[in-house]
């Protein structure tokens, strides 16, 4: 993974620790592992952030931050990844989750006819809510696990490629020295 790219766009630990709204967390934010960019912390951050981006709930970023602290994942990356589900992408994501849940429960997909009223909400809450949350849990779990494994694989592949490049360069330098002498 491009470590320099991530460092350029993620906030520094000092910047986050200086935020007044996060003072209640105390010394938790001073844990260095929450800020490291390495294969394990980034993979865990993808696991946490992508899982929460598929769950329809308020304050997804706060939940992702607490789980990032618990799993010792990269905190800023976990919170940023939650924004995959934003006001533009939420409707198609959650509709897909609903369809997956309806399929898993062997229920028909209801037509979209939203009315902002208590009677509509009370009539449709269980019909829509149960498939939506079941589908969300299924899609979130599969997506987060795939993201975790993909980050692990890509990171290892990049390291192997860098090692191979360095090895080839050392051989070339050694051959150039032998030919020069």
N, C-alpha and C positions, 0 to 999 in steps of 0.2 A: 504494500500500500504506500502511496506517496506521503511519507511522514511530513515532509516540508510543506506540502499543500495543506494538510490538516492543521499544522501549527500556525500557518498563515491566517486561516479563517476562524479558528476556534479562539475564544477569549482566554486570556492568560489567567492563571490561578489568582494572581494579585488583583486583577480587575474584578473577578467574581467575589473574592473575599472582601473587597472594599464596598460591596453593595450593602446599603443600609437594610434593605428588606430581607437579607439573608443572615443578619446578625444572630437571630434566634438559634441558628444551628451551631453556634459556638465553634469549637475546635474541629468539628467534623470536616469542614472544608479545608483544613490544613493537612489532611491526610494526603501524602504525595502520590499514592497510587491512583487517586481519583483524577489525576491530571496527566499521568504518563500516557504516552502514545506508543504502545507496543502491541504485538499480535493479540495477546490475551485480553488486555483492557479494551481494545477497539472491537474485538469480536464480541465481547460481553456487552459493550455499548450498543452494537447493532442488535443483539438479542433483545435487550431491554427496550431500546427506542422503537424498533420495528414492532415489537409485540404491543406496546401501548398505542402506537399510531393506528392500529386496527380495532381498538376497543372503544366503543362509543361511550364516553364518560366525560364529565367536566374535569378540568384541571389535569389533563393527561401529562403535562410537563412536570407537574409536582410529583405525581405518582412515579414517573420515569426517573426523576431525580432521586427519590427515596430508594427505589430499587437499584439504581446505579450505585448508590452508596452501599447498600446491602451486599450487592454482588461484586463490589470493588471494580466496577467498570469505569470507563472514562466518562466523567460526569457531563462535561459540556456536549460531547458527541451524543450521548444518550438523550439529552434534552432536545438537541437540534433535530435528531431523527424523528421525533414525534411529529414534527411539522410536515412530514410526508402527507399526513391527513390534515389538510388546511381547509378553509371555507370553500375553496374551489374543488378540491379532490374528495371531500367528505361524501357528497351525495353518491357519486359512482362507487366509491369504496364500500360504503355502508349498504348500498343496494345490492352489490355483489355479495357481501356478507349475509344479507337477508336471504338471497336466493340460495346460497350454500346451506344455510340453516334450514330453509324450507325443504330443500332436497334431502338433507340428512334426516329430517323428521317425516319425510314422505307427505308433505303438505303441499297444496297448490300455492303458487305464487299469487298473491292478491294484487289486483289492479291498483295503481297509484291514484287515489282520489282523496287527497288530504283536505281536511276542513279544520280550521282552528276553532275547536269547541270542546267543551268538557265531555259532551256525549260521544263525539267521535273518538276522543282519546280513551275514554273508559270502555267503549265497544271494541276498539282495535288494539289496545295496549298489549293484551296477551297474544292476540293473533299475529301481531308484528314483532313484539318485543322478544318473545321466546326464540323464534327462528333467527332474529337479528343477533341476539347475544350468543346463541349456540354457534351460528355461522362465524361471528366475530372471533370467538374463542378458537374455533378450528382454523380459520384463515390466519389469525395472529400467531398461533403456535407453529403452524407449518412454515409460514413466511419467516418468522424469527429464527427458527432452527436452520432453515436453508441459508438465511443471511449469515448466521454464525459460522456454519460450515464453509460457506463460500469465502468469507473473510479469512478464515484459517487457511484454506487452500491457496487463495491468491497471495496471501502474505508469505507463506512458505515457498510458493513458486517464485516470487520476486527475490527472496533471499537466495534460493538456489541459483537463479539466473545471475545475481550479483556475484556470488561465489565463483560461478563458472567464468564470468567475465574477468574477474581478478586473477583467477588461475591461468587463463589464457594470456593475459597481459604479463604475468610473471614469467611464463614460459617464453614469450616473445622477447622480454627484456634479457632473460638469461641467454637466449640464442643470439641476441644482438651483441651481448658482451663477449660471448665465445667467438663470434665472427670478427669482432673488433680486435681481439687479442692475437 
